[in-house]
């Protein structure tokens, strides 16, 4: 004796039809029943091997972001050294580097 279709808890078929007419669509139940849930154990994913799967060819030191960090640049020393010759004293640079186009709001002409 095989089991037939599982009947989930709901109202009578006459009231279901009346509810669907009033809603203007087929009513979906918010309750979760066991036959409608997915299985708890899923098969493991089949992911292709990448470059990091073989330890002999995994050069971590070439991909390490901490090794790319360098000490900060001293911009004032770079600005003072630009444009100065060996015999000239070091002076301030002619133009200060500015990010993007600068609007000089205090110049009226």
C-alpha positions in Angstrom: 0.0 0.0 0.0 1.7 3.2 -1.2 1.1 6.6 0.3 -0.8 9.0 -1.9 -0.2 12.7 -2.2 0.5 14.4 1.1 -2.3 16.7 2.1 -1.0 19.8 3.9 -3.0 21.7 6.6 -5.3 24.2 5.0 -9.0 25.2 4.9 -11.7 23.4 2.9 -11.6 23.4 -0.9 -14.7 25.6 -1.1 -13.1 28.3 1.1 -9.8 27.9 -0.8 -11.6 28.8 -4.1 -13.3 31.7 -2.4 -10.0 32.9 -1.0 -8.3 32.7 -4.4 -11.1 34.7 -6.0 -10.8 37.4 -3.3 -7.1 37.5 -3.6 -7.1 37.5 -7.4 -4.3 34.9 -7.4 -3.4 31.4 -6.1 -2.6 31.6 -2.4 0.8 30.3 -1.4 1.3 29.0 2.1 3.8 30.5 4.4 4.2 27.3 6.4 7.1 24.9 5.7 6.2 21.2 5.5 8.8 18.4 5.5 8.2 17.1 1.9 8.8 20.6 0.5 12.1 21.2 2.2 15.4 20.3 0.6 17.6 17.6 2.0 19.9 18.5 4.9 22.9 16.7 3.5 24.1 18.1 0.2 26.7 16.6 -2.1 30.1 18.2 -1.8 30.9 20.7 -4.6 33.1 19.7 -7.5 35.5 22.6 -7.8 38.4 22.4 -10.2 41.9 22.6 -8.8 43.6 26.0 -9.0 47.2 27.2 -8.8 47.2 27.1 -5.0 46.3 23.4 -4.8 49.9 22.2 -5.4 52.2 23.1 -2.6 55.3 22.8 -4.7 54.1 25.6 -7.1 52.4 27.8 -4.5 54.7 30.7 -4.1 53.0 32.6 -1.3 55.7 35.2 -1.0 54.9 36.6 -4.5 51.3 37.1 -3.6 51.7 38.4 -0.1 50.4 42.0 0.2 52.4 42.7 3.3 55.6 42.4 1.3 54.5 45.1 -1.1 54.3 47.7 1.7 57.1 50.2 1.6 58.1 53.0 3.9 56.3 56.3 3.3 57.8 58.9 1.0 59.0 62.2 2.3 57.4 64.6 -0.1 59.0 67.7 1.2 62.5 66.3 0.5 61.4 65.4 -3.0 60.0 68.9 -3.6 63.1 70.6 -2.3 65.5 68.4 -4.3 63.6 68.9 -7.6 65.0 71.7 -9.8 68.1 72.3 -7.7 71.5 72.0 -9.2 74.7 71.2 -7.3 75.8 74.8 -6.9 72.4 76.3 -6.0 70.9 76.3 -2.5 67.8 74.2 -2.1 64.6 76.2 -2.3 60.9 75.5 -2.4 59.6 73.9 -5.5 57.8 76.2 -8.0 54.6 74.3 -8.2 53.0 72.2 -5.5 51.3 69.1 -6.8 47.6 69.2 -6.3 45.1 66.5 -6.9 42.9 67.2 -10.0 41.8 70.6 -11.2 41.9 73.2 -8.5 39.5 76.2 -8.4 41.3 79.2 -7.0 38.4 80.9 -5.3 40.4 83.8 -3.8 41.6 85.2 -7.2 39.1 87.7 -8.6 40.8 88.4 -11.9 
